[in-house]
Amino acid sequence: MANMAQAIRMALHYAEENLGVTDIFGEDVGAPLGGVFTCTQGLKTAWNSPLDERGIIGAAMGIALGGGRPVAEIQFCDYVYNTIDLLKLAGNTCWASNGDWNLPMVVRTPVGSGIRGSIYHSHSFDATMTHIPGWKVVMPSTPLDAYGLLISACKEQNPVMFLEPKALLRVKGDERIPGEPDDDRALSKMIDAPLGDRSQWKPQWPAELEAFAIPIGKGKLLREGTQLTVVSYGRTLPLCSRAAQTLADEGISVEVIDLRSLWPYDWEMIKTSVQKTGRVLFVNEDTEVTNFGEHLLRRTVEELFYSLLAPPRLVAGKFIPGIGLADTLEMASVPQQNDITDALRSLAGEQP
Amino acid sequence: MSRPRLIKESSAPLPLDRELLVRIHDLMVKTRVLEERLIQMYKQGHGYFWIGGPGEEAFNVPLGLLMKKGQGPEYDYLHAHYRQSGTLLALGEEPIGALRQMKNTASDPYSGGRNFAGHFSLRKYNVAPVSSPIEVQYSIAPGTAMMQKRVGGDGITIVTGGDAGTAEGDFATCLIWSSRPANPLPVLIIVTNNKWGISTSAEGQHGETRVSERGKAFNIRSKTINGNDPVEAYTELKEAMEYVRTERKPFLLEANVSRLYGHSSASGANYVSEELDCLKQFETRLEADGVLTRQQMDELRNRYTEDMAAAARIARDEPLPAPETIWKHIFAEDK
């Protein structure tokens, strides 16, 4: 099966061939590198930009205003912060012009910890991004979802922020992307750029790729359960799945929801689940103060209070200025497997 | 650098034909009267904030007249700042739209009562939404120019901003992205230099002799002109636009202009008599050259003043947007 980076690449290929994507660009996005995480290797509309994040977001907005369909990349979300007012502007362009203009544009950026990226390659961006109205925000945790959400993003009439959990970019999926070849090694030979001289290399794209789209705003019920609910997305999602398996072995039934879309998000799925289980844990790795999980928690308390059997909880990143490089520091800063398993176990056992 | 042509010295006949001079004058008067009406509305409590471009008419009107007007990359894009009413009127907009925006009525054609005066948006003529943050438009402009270059044809991107905002990084972004050797772009980069950022004089903040000289580092053809002279503005804009249209390369044009009523209502919006008034100066010249008589010009001004007062009365009585409309247009619907 394809890994997430390959899935993104195939979706972008499909989108530039079939969905009108005109420009895939950013720092080191074009040849020869094709992105520091290889997500844009071999794409025909990929090009390298100056080292200027404001220029990248601004150009994407201009291309969208000019009738194009850009997919811009910010190399690490840690470097997106000097574009915040442009993101705000992109988010209000339709609203401020009373519907006169709209911006069909996608911004992709790798987020989160997991590669020992120290202070400036480990940030999350979901808490900040969900503070900017007018954007749709998605964050896949599997290659298939990455493919399907990117196809949807490239069909959108509005700005979409596509957050790529960098710890999962090289992880192979369990589900086949429609059209990808059966053999992983065959796929790699076809679409991974060779080491060394790439000047003559051209990818051989799988011919059967299709517009497999995952609608923005729909979560995925990954595992059914009856006693508690865990809602997550991105890097921490597979950790939640494993925790659910561990607790299943202990006789505790956990329902796992992969939110996938942060805005709009699938409240109906959360609500249905919490009304059934009465216990819910929200998990993400962004800093915990004014965290998106806090919003979900607030809504759970306000709307589902009388369904609850225990206080809803949040496991998130520590509210500290950075994620330190040392293994011990990173592990202590953002949720790890044990943090999540322990939190779920504790929530399952909590009695009034 | 061109030598500013001082009007009092000019003995040569005006280089533009009479019909064009009269049209430019007409639009300059219309713009000035509109701005004065907007200020009056603000002062009478029929709006919360005024910002606009009295003092920039001599530059902004020719700009609008010279734009290739239409929708889509075959036509010119304008990424404007908030002093551009003269350009919008020259494009053919009715002034009542600006009055409605001042009164933030539901009928405001540019933002539906959501944005300040002077914050135009006009997709049918490729006018991108004007926003309050200074200079973001300079980062956006290269994008439309990229599409125009790709599509072919002679459409160009025009971006305008003030001198104070050139301190922001977006201005450097525009210079860099417009002149990338990999893909030079058809962008006319304009700075209207009024020598002020609200209350802060450029003298104390900017060490560069001329803003236009910043273009040289990027091999961008650059020029500083007298933006208070509509004849010079028209002629120089035409030349710069032709260069950008045909060469498909950027041009940096700095136009020295006046700021006749200060920064905005935040600084009082009172007439600043020390600033050169481009309209007064142009009218002196038109009269001296026999293009228009004082009486004709007075009549024109009176007529526009009456028209604008009548339009303001209409705008004043129109309803505000309904509260529930805050939820409209957060997202565009799929087309």
Interface residues (C-beta under 8 A of the other chain):
Chain A: T22 D23 W47 N48 S49 P50 D52 R54 G55 I57 G58 A59 A60 M61 G62 I63 A64 L65 G66 G67 G68 P70 D85 L86 L89 N92 T93 C94 W95 A96 S97 N98 G99 D100 W101 N102 P133 G134 K136 K155 Q157 N158
Chain B: G72 P73 Y77 H79 D108 Y110 S111 G112 R114 N115 H119 S121 L122 R123 A128 P129 S131 P133 V136 Y138 S139 I140 A141 P142 G143 T144 A145 M146 M147 Q148 R150 V151 T157 G169 D170 T173 I176 W177 R180 A182 K328 H329 I330 F331 A332 E333 D334 K335
